[in-house]
């Protein structure tokens, strides 16, 4: 796998992971009881974006490392997938 391909795959995994991590620990302003004037009550009270970006990087790196090991050591081949899905 070339470096460019690895970076592209990591970038896609990072974005997918971001959308998984974003709702972690979110409390709305309504739930927190502190609604700022002019905002939607369902908006996050404390979004903690920096922490979510760190968690996204950690989770995406672990997933990428697992997928890379599977690719390099050929732990799952196309023939295995063919048998699994019955094509």
VENQUINOR-V835374 format. One line per field, one symbol per residue. phi: phi as a letter, one per 30 degrees, with the letter a starting at -180 (. if undefined). psi: psi as a letter, one per 40 degrees, with the letter a starting at -180 (. if undefined). burial: 1 if it has 9 or more other ideal C-beta (glycine too) atoms within 8 Angstrom, else 0. A space follows every 10 residues. Layout:
# VENQUINOR-V835374
phi->???
psi->???
burial->???
This chain:
# VENQUINOR-V835374
phi->.ddddddddd dddddddedd deddidbddd ddibcddicd dddddbdhdd dddddddddd dddddddddd ddchdbcddd ddddcid
psi->hidddddddd dddddddddd ddehfhhidd deeghhheih deihdgdfdd dddddddddd dddddddddd ddefdhiddd ddddef.
burial->0000010011 0011011100 1000000110 0100000000 0000100000 0110111011 1011001111 0000000000 1100000
